[in-house]
Amino acid sequence: MNPMKTLKIYFITIAISASLCACQNTSNPSSEMKDSSAVSTTGDNASADSAVGANTAGNGSTNTVTGVKEQNAGSDLKNETNESNIDDDGAAFIKEAGLGGMMEVELGKLAQSKASSSKVKEFAAKMVTDHTRANNELKAIAEKQAILVPTEYPADQKAHITAMKTLKGAEFDKHYMDMMVNDHVKTLALFKSAMTLRDDKVKDFAAKTLPILEGHHKLAVQIKSGMK
């Protein structure tokens, strides 16, 4: 065969092969889809990464804002704590004194209706007046310190009050005054211990209320001593 003709056929064959390969690559939808999908996935990932970055930034912002709020709240609480020196002991005193004061008022009202002695009724009226005022003052301190004062009695105290409602006349008078003497001994000890607490408002409240409680105890002892 003529060498020139052979060479010409060779180049034509190469050209046809190259053309077929180009057509195959151009017309291969799966390959194109795969490439497109890869690009899309990369784009989605980039978008997702961007979104995560935005969320992270957002969270960072939120956390920063929250952090500022928490830090400010913490600072406020810390400042308030430094100003009032409230602590667990102070909170415990407020709760215990609040519970005791609530009982004094309820029992005082009960004694006003059930006592047979005029002196006991007068004493009970004084308990209601003095302890209602003290309870309101203590509640104001508790609210400022975000401390919840109990509104319900423990089961044993609730049962005791229920039992007292069944007593009548002199029997009620004696039981009530015995209870007032004994309870005020405990209350005086509680308020005296409050004088060593860190919270200035609690200490002021205790100092202001202590003489009133001492008067209650002294009067309760006198009334009890005069009973037959």
TORSE-141672 format. One record per residue: x, y, z of N, C-alpha, C, O in turn. Coordinates in steps of 0.2 Angstrom, whole numbers, padded with zeros to 4 digits, always signed. Each point is the difference from the previous one (the first is absolute). Last residue first. Layout:
! TORSE-141672
XYZXYZXYZXYZ ...
***
This chain:
! TORSE-141672
-0278+0143+0683+0000-0005+0005+0000-0007-0003+0000-0005+0004 +0012+0030-0012-0005-0005-0001-0001-0005+0005+0006-0002+0003 +0011+0020-0005-0007+0002+0003-0005-0005-0001-0006+0000+0003 +0027-0002-0013+0001-0001+0007-0006+0002+0004-0001-0003+0005 +0002+0006-0029+0000-0007+0002+0000-0001+0008-0003-0005+0002 +0005+0026-0011-0007-0002-0001+0000-0007+0002-0005-0003+0004 +0026+0013-0003-0005+0003+0005-0007-0003-0001-0003-0002+0005 +0019-0004-0021+0002-0003+0006-0005+0002+0006-0002-0004+0004 +0000+0014-0026-0002-0006+0000+0001-0004+0007-0004-0004+0002 +0013+0026-0005-0007+0000+0001-0003-0007+0000-0005-0002+0004 +0027+0004-0009-0001+0002+0007-0007+0000+0001-0002-0002+0006 +0008-0002-0028+0002-0006+0004-0001+0002+0008-0003-0004+0003 -0001+0021-0020-0005-0006+0000+0002-0005+0005-0005-0003+0003 +0020+0020-0005-0006+0002+0004-0005-0005-0001-0004-0001+0005 +0023-0003-0017+0002+0000+0007-0006+0002+0005-0002-0003+0005 +0001+0006-0028-0001-0007+0001+0002-0001+0008-0004-0005+0003 +0007+0026-0012-0007-0001+0000-0001-0008+0002-0005-0001+0004 +0027+0009-0006-0003+0003+0006-0008-0002+0000-0003-0001+0005 +0015-0006-0025+0002-0003+0006-0003+0003+0007-0003-0004+0003 +0002+0013-0026-0006-0004+0002+0002-0004+0006-0005-0002+0004 +0021+0017-0015-0006+0004+0002-0006-0005+0003-0004+0003+0004 +0025-0013-0011+0001+0005+0006-0006+0004+0002-0002+0001+0006 +0001-0015-0025+0001-0004+0006+0000+0004+0006-0003-0001+0005 +0004+0011-0026-0007-0002+0001+0000-0004+0007-0004+0001+0004 +0025+0006-0012-0004+0006+0002-0007-0002+0002-0003+0002+0005 +0017-0018-0014+0002+0002+0006-0004+0005+0003-0002+0000+0006 -0001-0006-0028-0003-0005+0004+0002+0002+0008-0004-0001+0004 +0012+0015-0021-0007+0000+0001-0003-0005+0004-0005+0002+0004 +0028-0003-0009-0001+0006+0005-0008+0001+0000-0002+0001+0006 +0017-0024-0010-0005+0004-0004-0002+0006+0005-0003-0001+0005 +0017-0017+0002+0004+0004-0004-0005+0006-0003+0002+0005-0002 -0006-0018+0026+0000-0002-0007+0004+0006-0004+0001+0005+0003 -0006-0007+0021+0007-0002-0002+0000-0001-0007+0005-0001-0003 -0025+0005+0015+0004+0006+0001+0007-0001-0003+0004+0005+0000 -0021-0022+0001+0000+0004-0006+0004+0006+0001+0002+0003-0005 -0006-0017+0023+0005-0003-0004+0001+0004-0007+0005+0000-0003 -0022+0005+0019+0006+0002+0002+0006-0003-0004+0005+0004-0001 -0027-0010-0004+0001+0007-0002+0007+0003+0003+0003+0004-0003 -0010-0026+0008+0001+0000-0007+0002+0008-0002+0004+0001-0004 -0010-0006+0026+0007-0003-0002+0001+0001-0007+0006+0001-0002 -0027+0005+0010+0005+0004+0002+0007-0002-0002+0004+0004-0001 -0022-0018-0003+0000+0006-0005+0005+0005+0002+0004+0003-0004 -0008-0022+0018+0003-0002-0006+0001+0006-0005+0005+0001-0003 -0017+0003+0022+0007-0002+0002+0004-0002-0006+0005+0002-0001 -0028+0001-0002+0004+0007+0001+0007-0001+0002+0004+0004-0001 -0019-0023+0000+0002+0002-0006+0004+0007+0000+0004+0001-0004 -0013-0010+0024+0005-0004-0002+0003+0002-0007+0006+0000-0002 -0024+0012+0012+0006+0000+0004+0005-0004-0003+0006+0003-0001 -0027-0005-0009+0003+0007-0001+0006+0001+0004+0005+0003-0002 -0017-0023+0005+0003+0000-0007+0004+0007-0001+0005+0000-0003 -0018-0003+0022+0006-0004+0001+0004+0001-0007+0006+0000+0000 -0027+0010+0000+0005+0004+0004+0006-0004+0001+0006+0003+0000 -0024-0014-0011+0002+0006-0004+0006+0004+0004+0005+0001-0003 -0016-0019+0014+0004-0003-0005+0003+0006-0004+0006+0000-0002 -0021+0006+0019+0006-0003+0003+0005-0002-0006+0006+0001+0000 -0028+0006-0006+0004+0006+0002+0007-0003+0003+0005+0003-0002 -0021-0018-0005+0003+0003-0006+0004+0006+0003+0006+0000-0003 -0018-0011+0019+0005-0005-0003+0003+0003-0006+0006-0001-0001 -0024+0012+0011+0007+0001+0004+0005-0005-0003+0006+0001+0001 -0025+0002-0018+0000+0003+0006+0007+0000+0004+0005+0002-0004 -0006-0019-0016-0005+0005+0002+0002+0003+0007+0003-0003+0004 +0007-0013-0028+0000+0002+0007-0005+0006+0002-0001+0004-0005 +0006-0013-0017-0005-0005+0003+0000+0002+0008-0004-0002+0003 +0020+0012-0019-0007+0003-0001-0005-0005+0003-0006+0003+0000 +0029-0008+0001-0002+0005+0005-0007+0003-0002-0003+0003+0005 +0012-0020-0019-0001-0002+0007-0002+0005+0005-0005-0001+0004 +0012+0007-0026-0006-0003+0000-0002-0003+0006-0006+0000+0002 +0027+0009-0003-0005+0006+0000-0007-0004-0001-0005+0003+0003 +0023-0017-0003+0000+0003+0006-0006+0005+0000-0004+0001+0005 +0010-0011-0025-0004-0005+0004-0001+0003+0007-0005-0001+0003 +0019+0013-0018-0007+0000-0002-0004-0004+0004-0006+0002+0002 +0028-0003+0002-0002+0006+0003-0008+0001-0003-0004+0003+0004 +0016-0022-0012-0001+0000+0008-0003+0006+0003-0004+0000+0004 +0010-0001-0028-0006-0004+0002-0001+0000+0007-0006+0000+0003 +0017+0022-0013+0001-0007+0000-0005-0004+0003-0005+0002+0003 -0002+0021-0013+0003-0003+0005+0002-0007-0001-0003-0003-0004 +0000+0025-0014-0003-0006+0003+0004-0003+0006+0006+0000+0000 +0001+0018-0013-0007+0002+0000-0004-0006+0003-0006+0001+0001 +0034+0009-0001-0005-0005+0000-0007+0002+0001-0002+0005+0003 +0021+0010-0015-0002-0001+0007-0006-0006+0000-0004+0001-0004 +0024+0006-0014-0007-0002+0001-0001-0001+0007+0003-0005+0003 +0016+0021-0016-0001-0006+0005-0007-0001+0001-0004+0005+0002 +0017+0014-0014-0003-0006-0004+0000-0006+0004+0002-0006-0002 +0004+0029+0010+0005-0005-0001-0002-0006-0004+0004-0005+0000 -0020+0022+0004+0006+0003-0002+0006-0004-0001+0004+0001-0005 -0023-0009+0015-0002+0001-0007+0006+0003-0003+0002-0001-0006 -0001-0003+0029+0000-0006-0004+0000+0001-0007+0003-0003-0004 -0007+0021+0019+0007-0001+0000+0001-0007-0005+0005+0000-0004 -0027+0007+0009+0003+0005-0005+0008-0002+0000+0003+0001-0006 -0015-0014+0021-0002-0002-0007+0003+0005-0005+0002-0002-0005 +0000+0007+0028+0004-0006-0002-0001-0002-0007+0005-0002-0004 -0019+0018+0013+0007+0003+0000+0005-0006-0003+0004+0002-0004 -0026-0008+0009+0000+0004-0006+0007+0003-0001+0002+0001-0006 -0006-0013+0025+0000-0005-0005+0000+0004-0007+0003-0002-0005 -0005+0014+0026+0007-0003-0001+0000-0005-0006+0005+0000-0004 -0026+0009+0010+0005+0006-0002+0007-0003-0002+0003+0002-0005 -0019-0017+0014-0002+0002-0007+0005+0005-0003+0002+0000-0005 +0000-0006+0028+0003-0005-0005-0002+0001-0007+0004-0001-0005 -0013+0015+0023+0007+0000-0001+0003-0004-0005+0005+0002-0004 -0029-0003+0008+0003+0006-0003+0007+0001-0001+0003+0002-0005 -0012-0022+0014-0002+0001-0007+0002+0007-0002+0003+0000-0006 +0001-0006+0028+0004-0004-0004-0002+0001-0008+0005+0001-0004 -0018+0010+0021+0007+0003-0001+0004-0004-0004+0004+0003-0004 -0024-0012+0009-0001+0006-0004+0006+0004-0001+0002+0002-0006 -0002-0020+0021-0001-0003-0007-0001+0006-0005+0003+0000-0005 -0003+0005+0028+0007-0002-0002+0000-0002-0007+0004+0002-0004 -0024+0003+0014+0003+0006-0001+0007-0002-0003+0003+0004-0004 -0016-0022+0010-0003+0003-0006+0004+0007-0002+0002+0001-0005 +0003-0012+0026+0002-0004-0006-0002+0003-0006+0004+0000-0005 -0012+0010+0024+0007+0001-0001+0003-0004-0005+0004+0003-0004 -0027-0007+0009+0001+0007-0003+0007+0001-0001+0002+0003-0005 -0011-0028+0006+0003+0005+0004+0000+0007-0004+0003-0001-0005 -0010-0020-0005-0005+0002+0005+0002+0006+0005-0004+0004+0002 +0010-0013-0029+0003+0001+0007-0006+0002+0004-0005+0004-0002 +0003-0006-0023-0001-0006+0005+0002+0001+0007-0002-0004+0004 +0004+0020-0022-0006-0002-0001-0002-0006+0005-0006-0001+0002 +0027+0012-0003-0005+0006+0001-0007-0003+0000-0004+0003+0003 +0023-0017-0008-0001+0001+0007-0005+0005+0001-0004+0000+0005 +0010-0005-0027-0004-0005+0003-0001+0001+0007-0006-0001+0003 +0019+0016-0014-0007+0001-0002-0004-0006+0003-0006+0002+0002 +0029-0003+0002-0003+0006+0004-0007+0001-0002-0005+0002+0004 +0017-0018-0015-0002-0003+0006-0003+0006+0004-0004-0001+0004 +0013+0006-0025-0006-0004-0001-0002-0003+0007-0006+0000+0001 +0025+0014-0002-0006+0004-0002-0006-0005+0000-0006+0002+0002 +0027-0011+0003-0002+0004+0005-0007+0004-0002-0004+0001+0005 +0015-0014-0021-0004-0004+0005-0002+0004+0005-0006-0001+0003 +0019+0011-0019-0006-0002-0003-0004-0004+0005-0006+0001+0001 +0028+0005+0005-0005+0006+0000-0007-0002-0003-0005+0003+0003 +0022-0019-0004-0002+0001+0007-0005+0006+0000-0005-0001+0004 +0015-0003-0025-0005-0006+0002-0002+0001+0007-0006-0001+0002 +0022+0016-0009-0006+0001-0004-0005-0005+0002-0006+0001+0001 +0027-0003+0007-0003+0005+0004-0007+0002-0004-0005+0001+0004 +0019-0017-0014-0002-0003+0007-0004+0006+0004-0005-0002+0003 +0015+0008-0024-0005-0006-0001-0003-0002+0006-0006-0001+0001 +0024+0017-0001-0006+0003-0002-0006-0005-0001-0006+0001+0002 +0027-0009+0005-0003+0004+0005-0007+0003-0003-0005-0001+0004 +0019-0010-0019-0003-0005+0005-0004+0003+0005-0005-0002+0002 +0018+0015-0017-0006-0002-0003-0004-0005+0004-0006+0000+0001 +0027+0008+0007-0005+0005+0000-0006-0002-0003-0006+0002+0002 +0024-0017-0003-0003+0001+0007-0005+0006+0001-0005-0001+0003 +0016-0003-0024-0005-0005+0002-0002+0000+0007-0006-0001+0001 +0013+0024-0011+0003-0006-0001-0005-0006+0002-0006+0002+0001 +0010+0027-0005-0004-0005+0001+0003-0007-0002+0005+0000-0004 +0002+0025+0005+0004-0006+0003-0005-0006+0001+0001-0003+0005 -0004+0026-0015-0005-0003+0005+0004-0005+0004-0002-0002+0005 +0013+0014-0022-0003+0005+0003-0004-0003+0006-0001+0003+0005 +0012-0017-0020+0005+0004+0004-0003+0005+0004+0002+0001+0006 -0015-0014-0020+0002-0004+0005+0005+0004+0005+0000-0001+0006 -0008+0011-0025-0005+0000+0004+0002-0004+0006-0001+0001+0006 +0016+0000-0023-0001+0006+0003-0005+0000+0005+0001+0003+0006 +0001-0022-0019+0006+0001+0004-0001+0006+0004+0002+0001+0006 -0018-0004-0021-0001-0005+0005+0006+0001+0005-0001+0000+0006 +0002+0011-0026-0005+0003+0004-0001-0004+0007+0000+0003+0005 +0015-0011-0021+0003+0006+0003-0005+0003+0005+0001+0002+0005 -0008-0020-0018+0004-0002+0005+0003+0005+0004+0001+0000+0006 -0014+0005-0024-0004-0003+0005+0004-0002+0006-0001+0001+0006 +0012+0006-0025-0003+0006+0003-0004-0002+0006+0000+0003+0005 +0010-0020-0018+0005+0003+0004-0003+0006+0003+0002+0002+0006 -0016-0013-0020+0001-0004+0006+0006+0003+0005+0000+0000+0006 -0006+0010-0027-0006+0000+0005+0002-0003+0006-0001+0002+0006 +0017-0003-0022-0001+0007+0002-0005+0000+0006+0001+0003+0005 +0001-0023-0017+0005+0001+0004+0000+0007+0004+0002+0000+0006 -0017-0004-0023-0002-0004+0006+0006+0001+0005-0002+0001+0006 +0007+0008-0026-0006+0004+0003-0002-0003+0006+0000+0003+0005 +0015-0015-0017+0004+0006+0002-0006+0004+0004+0002+0003+0005 -0009-0022-0015+0004-0002+0006+0003+0007+0003+0000+0001+0006 -0011+0001-0027-0004-0001+0006+0003-0002+0006-0002+0003+0006 +0016+0000-0024-0003+0006+0002-0005+0000+0005-0001+0003+0005 +0010-0022-0013+0005+0003+0004-0002+0007+0002+0001+0002+0005 -0015-0015-0018+0000-0003+0007+0006+0004+0004-0001+0002+0006 -0001+0004-0029-0006+0002+0004+0000-0002+0007-0001+0003+0005 +0018-0011-0019+0001+0008+0002-0006+0002+0004+0001+0004+0004 -0002-0025-0011+0005+0000+0005+0001+0007+0002+0001+0002+0006 -0015-0005-0024-0003-0002+0006+0005+0000+0006-0002+0002+0006 +0010+0002-0027-0004+0006+0002-0004-0002+0006+0000+0004+0005 +0014-0020-0014+0004+0005+0002-0004+0006+0003+0001+0003+0005 -0012-0021-0015+0003-0002+0007+0004+0006+0003+0000+0002+0006 -0007+0001-0028-0006+0000+0005+0002-0001+0007-0002+0003+0004 +0018-0006-0022-0002+0007+0002-0005+0001+0005+0000+0004+0004 +0005-0025-0011+0005+0002+0004-0001+0007+0002+0001+0003+0005 -0016-0012-0020-0001-0003+0006+0005+0003+0005-0001+0002+0006 +0004+0003-0028-0006+0004+0003-0001-0002+0007-0001+0004+0004 +0017-0016-0016+0003+0007+0001-0006+0004+0004+0001+0004+0004 -0006-0025-0011+0004+0000+0005+0002+0007+0002+0001+0001+0006 -0013-0003-0025-0004-0001+0006+0004+0000+0006-0002+0003+0005 +0014-0002-0025-0004+0006+0001-0004+0000+0006+0000+0004+0005 +0010-0023-0012+0005+0004+0003-0003+0007+0001+0002+0003+0006 -0015-0018-0016+0001-0002+0007+0005+0004+0003-0001+0002+0006 -0004+0002-0029-0005+0002+0005+0001-0002+0007-0001+0004+0004 +0017-0011-0020+0000+0007+0001-0005+0003+0005+0001+0004+0004 -0002-0027-0010+0006+0001+0004+0001+0008+0001+0001+0002+0006 -0018-0009-0020-0002-0002+0007+0006+0002+0004-0001+0002+0006 +0005+0000-0029-0004+0006+0003-0002-0001+0007-0001+0004+0004 +0013-0021-0015+0004+0006+0001-0004+0006+0003+0002+0003+0005 -0014-0022-0010+0005-0002+0005+0004+0006+0002+0001+0002+0006 -0014-0001-0025-0004+0001+0006+0004-0002+0006-0001+0004+0006 +0011-0007-0026-0002+0007+0001-0004+0002+0006+0002+0004+0004 +0003-0026-0011+0006+0003+0002-0001+0007+0002+0002+0003+0005 -0020-0015-0013+0001-0002+0007+0007+0003+0002+0000+0002+0006 -0008+0002-0028-0004+0004+0005+0002-0002+0007+0000+0004+0004 +0014-0004-0028-0001-0005+0005-0004+0004+0006+0003+0003+0004 +0005+0007-0025-0007-0003+0000-0001-0005+0005-0006-0003+0001 +0027+0013-0005-0004+0006+0000-0007-0003+0001-0004+0004+0004 +0022-0019-0005+0000+0004+0006-0005+0005+0000-0003+0002+0006 +0004-0014-0026-0002-0005+0006+0000+0004+0007-0004+0000+0004 +0012+0011-0024-0007-0001+0000-0003-0004+0006-0005+0002+0003 +0028+0000-0006-0002+0006+0002-0008+0000+0000-0003+0003+0005 +0014-0022-0013+0002+0001+0008-0003+0006+0002-0003+0001+0006 +0002-0005-0029-0005-0004+0004+0001+0001+0007-0005+0000+0004 +0020+0011-0018-0006+0003+0000-0005-0004+0004-0005+0003+0003 +0026-0011-0005+0000+0006+0004-0007+0003+0000-0002+0002+0006 +0006-0020-0020+0000-0002+0007+0000+0006+0004-0004-0001+0005 +0006+0006-0027-0007-0003+0001+0000-0003+0007-0005+0001+0004 +0026+0007-0011-0005+0006+0000-0007-0003+0002-0004+0003+0004 +0021-0019-0008+0001+0004+0006-0005+0006+0001-0003+0001+0006 +0003-0013-0026-0002-0004+0005+0000+0003+0007-0004+0000+0004 +0013+0011-0023-0007+0000+0000-0003-0004+0006-0005+0002+0003 +0028-0003-0007-0002+0007+0003-0008+0000+0000-0003+0003+0005 +0012-0022-0015+0002+0000+0007-0002+0007+0003-0003-0001+0006 +0001-0001-0029-0005-0005+0003+0001+0000+0008-0005+0001+0004 +0021+0010-0017-0006+0004-0001-0006-0004+0004-0003+0003+0004 +0024-0014-0007+0000+0006+0005-0006+0004+0001-0002+0002+0005 +0004-0019-0022-0001-0003+0006+0000+0005+0006-0003+0000+0005 +0007+0007-0027-0007-0001+0001-0001-0004+0007-0005+0002+0003 +0026+0003-0010-0003+0007+0001-0008-0002+0002-0003+0003+0004 +0018-0021-0010+0001+0003+0006-0004+0006+0002-0002+0001+0005 -0006-0020-0022+0003+0006+0000+0001+0003+0007-0004+0001+0003 +0002-0028-0007-0004+0006+0000+0004+0006+0000+0006+0000+0003 
***
